[in-house]
Amino acid sequence: MQFTFSEEQQAFAQSVQRFARAKLEPDALARAHDPRFPFEVAKLMSSQGLMGITLPEADGGLGGTLTDAIIAIEQVAAACPRSADVVQFGNFGPIRTFAEYGTAQQKARWLPDLLQGRVVMSLGISEPDAGSAATELKTSARPDGANYVVNGSKVFSTFSSDATIFLVYVRFGPGVGGIGSVIVERDTPGFTIGKPSSFMSGEEWCELHFENCRIPAGNVLLGPGGFKKQMAGFNIERLGNTARSLAFGRYAFDKAREHAATRHQFGRPLCEFQGLQWKFAEMAIKLEGAQLLLYRAAANADRGMPSAYETAIAKAACNQAGFEVASEAVQIMGAMGYSQDSLVEWCMRRCRGWMIAGGSIEMMKNRIAEHIFDRRFDQRRPKSAEAAE
Ligand SMILES: Cc1cc2nc3c(=O)[nH]c(=O)nc-3n(C[C@H](O)[C@H](O)[C@H](O)COP(=O)(O)OP(=O)(O)OC[C@H]3O[C@@H](n4cnc5c(N)ncnc54)[C@H](O)[C@@H]3O)c2cc1C
């Protein structure tokens, strides 16, 4: 067992660090407060080989590992946290599921634009009545000749303001076995995108409405029975969200460390107060512990799909560590940490969202408990209870 990166990984980390410091750091603050998807960063990253790191070379990717993509998130976030969202989009998000299961025609049509940072893809799973209980989704896809007709609504989709392509989970039939997914393009008749709403982080999301929205059968990504595969792909997305939580916590930690070493009160630097030293020690314990869980999940998956258990335990730990550390960093930096002139408060707000998004911490803990007891705990109300009413 080794706890250091290989020479190749270290060289990659250094080259991403140089790029991020030179090209991304100067506008980091403004970029974080702009809700629009940073297409200029996506194009830059594409030319730098940071999009499609984990995708096969045959698909226009680089054939790298999940660990490589996590290294990219860490190095980019250390210079410009917001730009790490682009690494997420280009390597972990719906693009990864799409590349894994898409047909040759689908990939030829959409992957080049996605990988070159010209268009962004949004993922529609959540619905007004199907959040944590994602399998209760109602959005339907009904065959009609050479087409499918989609009806329903989605909420909270990241990048929905800017996306050109939407990967939408739909129901082809009843039960979990009836769930699959389709690709819907923004300008498809019958597909309307509501006004943007804002999360606490400043990110925007729009309601998506499908009303007799007709898409060609060639836009089906995974037909009935595709849910398990989609969830396997979604574990990769979870790792990207996990990595950003940790990287944003680390960013806040570094800023607070710098501040505590240089800011004087009562005639001495803040870092000489034991009350703050112990905060830093606790923050380091949280970050380092969570980081090992993240690396384990990524390294064990390598080029494949990460295990659901290792992903769940890493996500819960990193989401919690990222938020708690960023929140402590705000406290340590006082009013400067709370001010929008530093990115520390922004990191805290972003980390808060990942405790809910992509499978909440509670849902991750449910998954961990199933692993511990080696049995499935159905979260649904037993049918017998419903029948008794
Ligand atoms: C920043 C952000 C980005 C997002 N991006 C996307 C996106 O791109 N695409 C998309 O489709 N969705 C997205 N979402 C939505 C996200 O997937 C849902 O918010 C999440 O699945 C939880 O659903 P919910 O908000 O409806 O909460 P609910 O499911 O209503 O849950 C409310 C609370 O109850 C808890 N809870 C629910 N069931 C259980 C249980 N069985 N055991 C214990 N606790 C439980 C939850 O953990 C939560 O704390 C995003 C959300 C956020 C915050």
The ligand as an SDF file (V2000), in Angstrom:
LIG
                    3D

 53 58  0  0  0  0  0  0  0  0999 V2000
  -26.6250   22.2460   -5.2280 C   0  0  0  0  0  0  0  0  0  0  0  0
  -27.5770   21.2300   -5.7530 C   0  0  0  0  0  0  0  0  0  0  0  0
  -27.4080   20.7600   -7.0560 C   0  0  0  0  0  0  0  0  0  0  0  0
  -28.3040   19.8170   -7.5690 C   0  0  0  0  0  0  0  0  0  0  0  0
  -28.1410   19.3810   -8.8580 N   0  0  0  0  0  0  0  0  0  0  0  0
  -29.0410   18.5060   -9.3820 C   0  0  0  0  0  0  0  0  0  0  0  0
  -28.9230   18.0790  -10.7430 C   0  0  0  0  0  0  0  0  0  0  0  0
  -28.0190   18.4800  -11.4720 O   0  0  0  0  0  0  0  0  0  0  0  0
  -29.8610   17.2250  -11.2250 N   0  0  0  0  0  0  0  0  0  0  0  0
  -30.8850   16.7460  -10.4580 C   0  0  0  0  0  0  0  0  0  0  0  0
  -31.6700   15.9690  -10.9520 O   0  0  0  0  0  0  0  0  0  0  0  0
  -31.0190   17.1300   -9.1490 N   0  0  0  0  0  0  0  0  0  0  0  0
  -30.1250   17.9910   -8.6100 C   0  0  0  0  0  0  0  0  0  0  0  0
  -30.2400   18.4010   -7.3000 N   0  0  0  0  0  0  0  0  0  0  0  0
  -31.3290   17.8720   -6.4870 C   0  0  0  0  0  0  0  0  0  0  0  0
  -30.8480   16.8150   -5.5050 C   0  0  0  0  0  0  0  0  0  0  0  0
  -30.5410   15.6310   -6.1770 O   0  0  0  0  0  0  0  0  0  0  0  0
  -31.9560   16.6380   -4.4490 C   0  0  0  0  0  0  0  0  0  0  0  0
  -32.0240   17.8490   -3.7310 O   0  0  0  0  0  0  0  0  0  0  0  0
  -31.6660   15.4620   -3.5180 C   0  0  0  0  0  0  0  0  0  0  0  0
  -31.8210   14.2390   -4.1800 O   0  0  0  0  0  0  0  0  0  0  0  0
  -32.6090   15.4900   -2.3050 C   0  0  0  0  0  0  0  0  0  0  0  0
  -33.9240   15.6060   -2.7210 O   0  0  0  0  0  0  0  0  0  0  0  0
  -34.8560   16.7430   -2.1100 P   0  0  0  0  0  0  0  0  0  0  0  0
  -34.1480   18.0360   -2.1610 O   0  0  0  0  0  0  0  0  0  0  0  0
  -36.1600   16.6460   -2.8030 O   0  0  0  0  0  0  0  0  0  0  0  0
  -35.0170   16.3880   -0.5870 O   0  0  0  0  0  0  0  0  0  0  0  0
  -35.9710   15.1840    0.0920 P   0  0  0  0  0  0  0  0  0  0  0  0
  -35.7670   13.9660   -0.6910 O   0  0  0  0  0  0  0  0  0  0  0  0
  -37.3270   15.7730    0.1700 O   0  0  0  0  0  0  0  0  0  0  0  0
  -35.2900   15.0720    1.4720 O   0  0  0  0  0  0  0  0  0  0  0  0
  -35.4400   16.0380    2.5140 C   0  0  0  0  0  0  0  0  0  0  0  0
  -34.5880   15.6030    3.6930 C   0  0  0  0  0  0  0  0  0  0  0  0
  -35.0230   14.3200    4.1580 O   0  0  0  0  0  0  0  0  0  0  0  0
  -33.9380   13.4090    4.1650 C   0  0  0  0  0  0  0  0  0  0  0  0
  -34.3990   12.0770    3.7640 N   0  0  0  0  0  0  0  0  0  0  0  0
  -35.1830   11.7480    2.7140 C   0  0  0  0  0  0  0  0  0  0  0  0
  -35.3700   10.4280    2.6720 N   0  0  0  0  0  0  0  0  0  0  0  0
  -34.6700    9.8910    3.6990 C   0  0  0  0  0  0  0  0  0  0  0  0
  -34.4450    8.5690    4.1680 C   0  0  0  0  0  0  0  0  0  0  0  0
  -34.9660    7.5080    3.5760 N   0  0  0  0  0  0  0  0  0  0  0  0
  -33.6520    8.4030    5.2680 N   0  0  0  0  0  0  0  0  0  0  0  0
  -33.1110    9.4720    5.9120 C   0  0  0  0  0  0  0  0  0  0  0  0
  -33.2860   10.7510    5.5030 N   0  0  0  0  0  0  0  0  0  0  0  0
  -34.0580   10.9560    4.4030 C   0  0  0  0  0  0  0  0  0  0  0  0
  -32.9490   13.9680    3.1360 C   0  0  0  0  0  0  0  0  0  0  0  0
  -31.6270   13.5160    3.3650 O   0  0  0  0  0  0  0  0  0  0  0  0
  -33.1130   15.4600    3.3390 C   0  0  0  0  0  0  0  0  0  0  0  0
  -32.3040   15.8780    4.4200 O   0  0  0  0  0  0  0  0  0  0  0  0
  -29.3590   19.3310   -6.7640 C   0  0  0  0  0  0  0  0  0  0  0  0
  -29.5150   19.8040   -5.4580 C   0  0  0  0  0  0  0  0  0  0  0  0
  -28.6330   20.7350   -4.9570 C   0  0  0  0  0  0  0  0  0  0  0  0
  -28.8130   21.2250   -3.5430 C   0  0  0  0  0  0  0  0  0  0  0  0
  1  2  1  0
  2  3  1  0
  2 52  2  0
  3  4  2  0
  4  5  1  0
  4 50  1  0
  5  6  2  0
  6  7  1  0
  6 13  1  0
  7  8  2  0
  7  9  1  0
  9 10  1  0
 10 11  2  0
 10 12  1  0
 12 13  2  0
 13 14  1  0
 14 15  1  0
 14 50  1  0
 15 16  1  0
 16 17  1  0
 16 18  1  0
 18 19  1  0
 18 20  1  0
 20 21  1  0
 20 22  1  0
 22 23  1  0
 23 24  1  0
 24 25  2  0
 24 26  1  0
 24 27  1  0
 27 28  1  0
 28 29  2  0
 28 30  1  0
 28 31  1  0
 31 32  1  0
 32 33  1  0
 33 34  1  0
 33 48  1  0
 34 35  1  0
 35 36  1  0
 35 46  1  0
 36 37  1  0
 36 45  1  0
 37 38  2  0
 38 39  1  0
 39 40  1  0
 39 45  2  0
 40 41  1  0
 40 42  2  0
 42 43  1  0
 43 44  2  0
 44 45  1  0
 46 47  1  0
 46 48  1  0
 48 49  1  0
 50 51  2  0
 51 52  1  0
 52 53  1  0
M  END
$$$$
